[in-house]
Amino acid sequence: MTPAAEPTLSVLDLRISFAPTADSAAARPREVVHGIGFDLHPGRVLALVGESGSGKSVTAMSVLGLLPGTARVSGSIRLGGQELLGIDNDTLRKVRGGRVGTIFQEPMNALNPVFTIGNQIAEALRTHDRSLTAAAAGSRVLDLLEQVEVRDPRRIARSYPHEASGGQLQRAMIAMAIGNDPLALIADEPTTALDVTVQAQILALIGELTARLGTSVLLITHDMGWWPTSPMTSR
Ligand SMILES: Nc1ncnc2c1ncn2[C@@H]1O[C@H](COP(=O)(O)OP(=O)(O)OP(=O)(O)O)[C@@H](O)[C@H]1O
């Protein structure tokens, strides 16, 4: 497969270190990511594989601008040609959930228990497009739930998180993640909390959506078991 000319996300010489905390014995910052680089291309999945503690999640958090104040980040993170390192918080908020969608390990933790799933997807859409009417958001929610192949989109949209299965919740999170037509998706261990059979379905869905929507995906996993033989991984 020929890679597209322009990467959607380009990470270059990324270094992340944490300042010592008051109760730590260390006197100097501890570097946990040592100059990594990669490019994400449209319609492709890039798997970031490594053992626990190797810095996968902090790499993802740095792209999202979600590292704590004790973190020092250097290098370059370009999304759609725009440098993200050093940009202001308002711009970063627009990037999160807008130009970059996220899928995390525990869909239950990412959703609010007191709102329906449909409401929460609609809210994510309206956060990034204030001109969207409630009716338009509602029909887009159903369309998104269809795209992620939930069996009864209307019922799931009306359900509260505790009324849905883990697999349905993760599909709803993927619907939310693709809702604003992101350039890139970051999926941090998206199947760890799911049953084995559902894990394969969710990975297949992410692969299928990537190809169909032309988005690019950074898939973070410590599970070397399915990589690199999985047909969905490009690299
Ligand atoms: N807020 C923080 N303050 C200080 N050190 C941190 C912080 N967050 C992460 N680290 C350290 O950074 C290193 C990388 O952590 P990270 O969570 O990115 O690993 P990981 O590869 O995602 O692991 P896992 O597969 O277990 O999730 C670890 O040594 C961790 O202790």
The ligand as an ORCA input file, in Angstrom:
! r2SCAN-3c Opt
* xyz 0 1
  N       1.619     12.167     36.055
  C       2.773     11.490     36.088
  N       3.775     11.881     36.903
  C       4.957     11.204     36.929
  N       5.221     10.112     36.194
  C       4.251      9.679     35.361
  C       2.975     10.331     35.256
  N       2.209      9.667     34.338
  C       2.967      8.640     33.900
  N       4.188      8.650     34.502
  C       5.273      7.701     34.266
  O       5.559      7.683     32.874
  C       5.926      6.367     32.469
  C       5.064      5.959     31.277
  O       3.702      5.789     31.705
  P       2.533      5.408     30.703
  O       1.263      5.428     31.498
  O       2.603      6.244     29.497
  O       2.906      3.911     30.330
  P       2.128      2.907     29.356
  O       3.122      2.443     28.356
  O       0.891      3.568     28.827
  O       1.744      1.733     30.363
  P       0.413      0.819     30.473
  O       0.460     -0.149     29.319
  O       0.586      0.146     31.791
  O      -0.770      1.744     30.436
  C       5.742      5.459     33.690
  O       6.996      5.257     34.265
  C       4.866      6.280     34.600
  O       5.136      5.993     35.952
*
